Amino acid sequence: MPADYHLHTPLCKHATGSPTEFAAQAVRLGVPEIGFSDHSPMPMEFDDWRMLDAEVPRYLELVDEARAAHPTLPIRLGLEVDWLEGGEVWIESLSRRAPWDYLIGSVHYLGDWNFDHPDLVARFSSYGVEESWNRYWRLFGSAAKSGLFDIMAHPDLVKKFRHRPGGDLRRYYEPAVQACAEAGVAIEINTAGLFKPVAEMYPAPEFLKLAAEAGIPLTINSDAHSPQEVGRAFPQALELAKECGFTHLARFQGRRRTAAPLE
């Protein structure tokens, strides 16, 4: 089983179950290592689905409680941080707030539009699918190149509601893979996409094949928002990783990356 580094907590306002319960589920499943990477605070009241800045100390306490309850399970500390243009100083300040093991970069916003939100899907019509993809991948590449992140979350999240432009999508994938390769940042196979309208993992196999050829480090994560989702669909994700050419998975501790053979 791979490590599962993309786990959320109730502090994000849309997850259930304590970190201790997530850890207990990992132990039951034989997941060898986990990490919490809840949605980070933002420097303003930006939305209502992330921890508040004042809640960071409680977040650290919750992770420590899980570690105390499950001392034989390595439990890493991370954050999922939204990439917003001009937010580099804020992210740098977050990186100094705690002894993080990794930071995950993600793109959920195109300007003020949270394209990931099911109540806002209609805005694909006004933006246009092609323009939505253009903007998403430009932001994804900028986030990867920033050097602020250790892992890039759910590449091709913009497909979540089955919106795809026509033609060869490698025109989007190739620049993103190049940006990750040049920055030395890992990506994830995120199994949560199987349970969304698109009904497939993030990212697409074509993206993964390009990433494997470029030598980009890989993690496999569940993006769990409840304990029952820890390690979800990992056997399928492992097979996908192998089919796409990966031989190792990345592990993180103290923002240092190591590699473990893909089993």
C-alpha positions as CSV (number, residue, x, y, z in Angstrom):
1,M,0.0,0.0,0.0
2,P,1.2,3.5,-0.7
3,A,1.4,6.3,1.8
4,D,-1.7,8.5,1.8
5,Y,-0.7,12.2,2.1
6,H,-3.9,14.0,1.1
7,L,-6.2,13.8,4.1
8,H,-8.5,16.5,5.5
9,T,-10.0,17.3,8.9
10,P,-13.2,18.9,10.1
11,L,-11.5,22.3,10.3
12,C,-12.0,22.7,6.6
13,K,-15.8,22.8,7.2
14,H,-16.6,20.0,4.7
15,A,-14.9,16.9,6.2
16,T,-15.9,14.6,9.0
17,G,-14.0,12.4,11.5
18,S,-11.0,13.3,13.7
19,P,-7.4,12.7,12.5
20,T,-7.2,10.0,15.1
21,E,-10.1,8.2,13.4
22,F,-8.4,8.6,10.0
23,A,-5.2,7.1,11.5
24,A,-7.2,4.2,12.9
25,Q,-8.6,3.4,9.5
26,A,-5.1,3.6,7.9
27,V,-3.9,1.0,10.5
28,R,-6.8,-1.3,9.7
29,L,-6.1,-1.1,6.0
30,G,-2.3,-1.5,6.3
31,V,-1.5,2.0,4.9
32,P,2.1,2.4,6.0
33,E,2.2,6.1,6.4
34,I,-0.3,9.0,6.2
35,G,-0.2,12.8,6.2
36,F,-2.8,15.5,6.8
37,S,-3.0,18.3,4.3
38,D,-6.1,20.3,5.2
39,H,-7.1,23.4,3.2
40,S,-4.9,26.2,4.5
41,P,-6.1,29.5,5.7
42,M,-6.0,32.5,3.4
43,P,-5.0,36.0,4.2
44,M,-8.6,37.2,3.9
45,E,-12.2,35.8,4.3
46,F,-12.0,34.2,0.9
47,D,-14.4,31.3,1.2
48,D,-16.0,29.1,3.8
49,W,-14.3,25.7,3.1
50,R,-11.0,26.0,4.8
51,M,-9.5,26.4,8.3
52,L,-9.3,29.9,9.7
53,D,-5.9,31.4,10.5
54,A,-6.6,31.2,14.2
55,E,-7.3,27.5,13.9
56,V,-3.8,26.5,12.8
57,P,-2.7,25.8,16.4
58,R,-5.7,23.5,16.8
59,Y,-4.8,21.7,13.5
60,L,-1.3,21.0,14.9
61,E,-2.9,19.7,18.1
62,L,-5.2,17.4,16.2
63,V,-2.3,15.9,14.3
64,D,-0.3,15.5,17.5
65,E,-3.3,13.7,19.1
66,A,-3.4,11.2,16.2
67,R,0.3,10.6,16.5
68,A,-0.1,9.9,20.3
69,A,-3.0,7.5,19.7
70,H,-1.1,5.6,16.9
71,P,2.6,5.8,17.8
72,T,3.7,3.1,15.3
73,L,2.1,4.8,12.3
74,P,4.2,7.6,10.7
75,I,1.9,10.6,10.5
76,R,3.1,13.6,8.4
77,L,2.1,17.2,8.7
78,G,1.2,19.2,5.6
79,L,-1.2,21.7,4.1
80,E,-3.1,22.0,0.8
81,V,-2.5,25.5,-0.3
82,D,-4.5,27.2,-3.0
83,W,-2.5,29.0,-5.7
84,L,-3.8,32.5,-6.2
85,E,-1.8,34.9,-8.3
86,G,0.0,37.3,-6.1
87,G,-0.3,35.1,-3.1
88,E,3.4,34.0,-2.9
89,V,4.3,36.1,0.1
90,W,1.4,34.5,2.1
91,I,2.4,31.0,1.1
92,E,6.0,31.7,2.1
93,S,4.7,32.9,5.5
94,L,2.6,29.7,5.9
95,S,5.7,27.6,5.2
96,R,7.3,29.0,8.3
97,R,4.4,28.5,10.6
98,A,5.1,24.9,11.5
99,P,7.5,22.0,10.9
100,W,5.6,20.9,7.7
101,D,6.7,17.6,6.0
102,Y,5.3,18.8,2.7
103,L,3.1,21.4,1.1
104,I,0.6,20.5,-1.6
105,G,-0.2,23.1,-4.2
106,S,-3.7,23.2,-5.8
107,V,-5.7,25.2,-8.2
108,H,-9.4,25.6,-7.5
109,Y,-10.0,29.2,-8.6
110,L,-10.0,30.9,-12.0
111,G,-10.1,34.4,-10.7
112,D,-13.0,34.6,-8.3
113,W,-14.7,31.4,-9.7
114,N,-14.3,28.2,-7.7
115,F,-14.8,25.9,-10.7
116,D,-14.6,22.9,-8.3
117,H,-17.9,23.9,-6.6
118,P,-21.0,22.0,-7.8
119,D,-23.2,25.1,-7.3
120,L,-21.0,27.1,-9.7
121,V,-20.8,24.6,-12.6
122,A,-23.0,26.8,-14.8
123,R,-20.1,29.3,-15.1
124,F,-18.4,26.9,-17.5
125,S,-20.9,28.1,-20.1
126,S,-20.0,31.7,-19.6
127,Y,-16.3,31.1,-19.5
128,G,-16.2,28.5,-22.2
129,V,-14.6,25.1,-21.8
130,E,-11.5,25.9,-23.9
131,E,-10.9,29.2,-22.0
132,S,-11.5,27.4,-18.6
133,W,-8.8,24.8,-19.5
134,N,-6.5,27.5,-20.8
135,R,-6.7,29.4,-17.6
136,Y,-6.5,26.3,-15.3
137,W,-3.4,24.9,-16.9
138,R,-1.6,28.3,-17.0
139,L,-2.2,28.6,-13.2
140,F,-1.2,25.0,-12.6
141,G,2.1,25.6,-14.4
142,S,2.7,28.8,-12.5
143,A,2.1,27.1,-9.2
144,A,4.5,24.2,-10.2
145,K,7.2,26.7,-11.2
146,S,6.9,28.7,-8.0
147,G,9.1,26.3,-6.0
148,L,6.7,26.7,-3.1
149,F,5.2,23.2,-3.2
150,D,6.4,19.7,-2.8
151,I,3.4,18.0,-4.5
152,M,0.9,19.3,-7.0
153,A,-2.6,18.2,-6.3
154,H,-5.1,16.5,-8.6
155,P,-3.7,17.6,-12.0
156,D,-6.6,18.1,-14.4
157,L,-9.1,18.8,-11.7
158,V,-10.8,21.1,-14.3
159,K,-12.3,17.9,-15.8
160,K,-14.3,17.2,-12.6
161,F,-17.7,17.9,-14.2
162,R,-16.8,16.2,-17.5
163,H,-15.9,19.4,-19.3
164,R,-13.2,18.8,-21.9
165,P,-12.2,20.7,-25.0
166,G,-11.8,18.9,-28.3
167,G,-8.5,17.8,-29.9
168,D,-5.3,16.4,-28.5
169,L,-5.2,17.3,-24.8
170,R,-1.4,16.9,-24.8
171,R,-1.3,20.6,-25.7
172,Y,-2.2,21.2,-22.0
173,Y,-0.4,18.3,-20.5
174,E,3.0,18.8,-22.0
175,P,3.7,22.3,-20.7
176,A,2.4,21.3,-17.2
177,V,4.7,18.2,-17.1
178,Q,7.6,20.4,-18.2
179,A,6.9,22.9,-15.4
180,C,6.8,20.1,-12.8
181,A,10.0,18.5,-14.2
182,E,11.9,21.8,-14.2
183,A,10.8,22.6,-10.6
184,G,11.4,19.1,-9.3
185,V,7.9,19.0,-7.8
186,A,6.0,15.7,-7.4
187,I,2.4,15.1,-8.6
188,E,-0.3,12.8,-7.2
189,I,-2.7,10.3,-8.5
190,N,-5.8,11.4,-6.7
191,T,-8.4,8.6,-6.5
192,A,-11.2,11.0,-5.4
193,G,-12.0,11.6,-9.1
194,L,-13.4,8.1,-9.4
195,F,-16.3,9.3,-7.1
196,K,-17.0,12.6,-8.8
197,P,-19.0,13.2,-12.0
198,V,-16.0,12.5,-14.2
199,A,-15.7,9.0,-12.7
200,E,-12.0,8.7,-13.3
201,M,-8.8,9.5,-11.3
202,Y,-6.9,12.7,-11.6
203,P,-4.9,13.0,-13.8
204,A,-5.6,11.3,-17.1
205,P,-3.4,8.3,-18.1
206,E,-1.9,10.4,-21.0
207,F,-0.7,13.0,-18.4
208,L,0.7,10.2,-16.2
209,K,2.6,8.6,-19.1
210,L,4.2,11.9,-20.0
211,A,5.1,12.5,-16.3
212,A,6.7,9.1,-16.0
213,E,8.8,9.7,-19.1
214,A,9.9,13.0,-17.6
215,G,10.9,11.4,-14.3
216,I,8.5,13.3,-12.2
217,P,8.0,11.9,-8.7
218,L,4.6,10.4,-7.9
219,T,2.4,10.0,-4.8
220,I,-0.9,8.2,-4.6
221,N,-3.5,9.9,-2.4
222,S,-7.2,9.5,-1.6
223,D,-8.1,13.2,-0.8
224,A,-10.1,11.7,2.0
225,H,-12.7,13.9,3.7
226,S,-13.9,11.1,6.0
227,P,-12.1,8.1,7.7
228,Q,-13.8,5.7,5.4
229,E,-12.2,7.3,2.4
230,V,-8.6,6.7,3.5
231,G,-6.7,4.6,1.0
232,R,-9.8,4.4,-1.3
233,A,-9.2,2.7,-4.6
234,F,-5.5,2.4,-4.0
235,P,-5.2,-1.0,-5.8
236,Q,-6.5,0.5,-9.0
237,A,-4.3,3.5,-8.6
238,L,-1.2,1.3,-8.1
239,E,-2.1,-0.6,-11.3
240,L,-2.5,2.7,-13.2
241,A,0.8,3.9,-12.0
242,K,2.6,0.8,-13.1
243,E,0.8,0.8,-16.5
244,C,1.9,4.4,-17.0
245,G,5.6,3.6,-16.4
246,F,6.2,4.5,-12.7
247,T,8.5,2.4,-10.7
248,H,8.8,4.3,-7.4
249,L,6.6,6.5,-5.1
250,A,7.7,9.6,-3.3
251,R,7.8,9.8,0.5
252,F,8.2,13.1,2.5
253,Q,9.6,14.1,5.8
254,G,10.7,17.5,6.9
255,R,10.2,18.7,3.3
256,R,12.8,16.1,2.1
257,R,11.7,13.6,-0.6
258,T,12.8,10.0,-0.7
259,A,11.7,7.2,-3.1
260,A,10.2,3.9,-2.2
261,P,9.8,1.1,-4.8
262,L,6.3,0.8,-6.2
263,E,4.8,-2.5,-5.0
